[in-house]
Amino acid sequence: MSRYALLADAILLLHVGIVLFLLLGQALILIGGPLRWRWVRRPGFRYGHLGLMAFVAVQTWLGQLCPLTVWEQALRARAGQSVYAESFIEHWLSRLLFVEAPWWVFITAYSLFFALIVFSWWRWPPQRRSA
């Protein structure tokens, strides 16, 4: 396996990790907020979560692919592997769930998920530990 293929796989793993952080992180905020779990209100976690999703939403609104998708595909092309042209989520949803949808569906989904994160931010705002 070439170094380009290994780097592409590493970027793919990073991408999966970010998606899991966004999805599972939000689920844990929605569960942990009402249950008063302190760690789900830590500023570092919440700023990172909000910032990543804001980046994803804005990028989608602008009609751009995620830089991780672009980098992964460029590395796969250099490694002589097949590439996909759609977004990371669109590609994997299509492969895993056989969902094919127009771009606006993904814009709507990302926007609604971002709105849910903003609501969670308002409902259970980040808090620093008390002394």
N, C-alpha and C positions, 0 to 999 in steps of 0.2 A: 504494500500500500504506500502511495507517495505521501510526502509531507503535506502536499496541498489537500489530499483527501483526509488526512488526519486533522489538519486545521479546520477543514469544513465540518468534520464530525464534532470537533470541539465547540465550534460556533453553534452547531445544531443543539448540542447538549446545553449550552448556555441559554439559548433561545427557549428551550423547553423549561429550563429552570426559571426563567423570567415569567413565562406564562403561568407556571405552577405557583410562583410567588404571588402573582396578581390574583389568580382565581382562589387559591386556598387562603391567601392572606385576607381577602375580602370575606370569605366564608367565616374565617375565625374572628374577624372584627364584628360581623353580624351576630355571631354566637357569643363571643366574649364581651361585647359591649354591655348587653343586658345582664350578663352574669358577673359583671364587674371584674373581669380579668384585667389586672393592671398592665400586663405586658402588651396588650393590644392597643394601649393608649400611649405607648412610648413614642416620643417625637421622631426618633430616627427611623423606626419602622414605618410610621405613618407618612412622614415626608417622602421617604423612598417609594412607598406604595403609590401615593398620590402623584408624585413626579413622574414615575414610570408610566402610569396610565394616562396622564396628561400628554406625555410625549407620543404615546401610541395613538391617542385620539386625534391630536393635531396633525400628526403625520398622515393619518387616514383621511382627514378632512381635506388635506392638501393633495390627496391622490398619489402619495408616494409610498413605496415599499419600505419596510423596516431596513435600516442599514445592515442588520445582522443577516437578513435574507439576501440582500445584495452581495455582501461579503461571502456568505456561504456559497452562493451560486457562482460567483467569480472563481472561487477556489475549486469548486467541483468542475467547472469548465477547464481550468488549468490542469486538473488531474485527469481529464478525459472522461469524466463521469457525466451522466445525464443531469439536466437542470430543469427547474420549473419556473414559470414566468409569473405566477400569481403570488399573493402574499403567503407568508408562512402559515398563518392560521387557515386561510382559505385552502391551501394545498393539503394540509394535514386533516382538516375537517372533511374535505372531499375524499381523502384516502381512508380515513378511519370511520366516518359516518355516512359516506356516499352522499354528502350534501353539496349540491352545486347551486350557487346563488349569485346574483349580480353584486357588483361592488357596493351598491348602496345598502345592501343588507348588512354587510360588515361594518360600514360607516355607522349605521343605526345601532348595531349591537355594541360597538365600541363606545359610542356616545352614551347609550343607556347604562352601560357598565360604569363609565366615568361618572355619570350622574349619581349612580348608586354609591360610589366611593365618596363623592362630595357630600351626599346626604349622611353617610356614616361619619364623615369628618365633622359635620354640624351636630349630629346626634350624640356621638361619643368622641369629643375632640381629644387631641393628644394632650397629655398632662405630664409634667415633669414630676419626679418623685419628690415628696415633701421631706424636709429635713428632719 
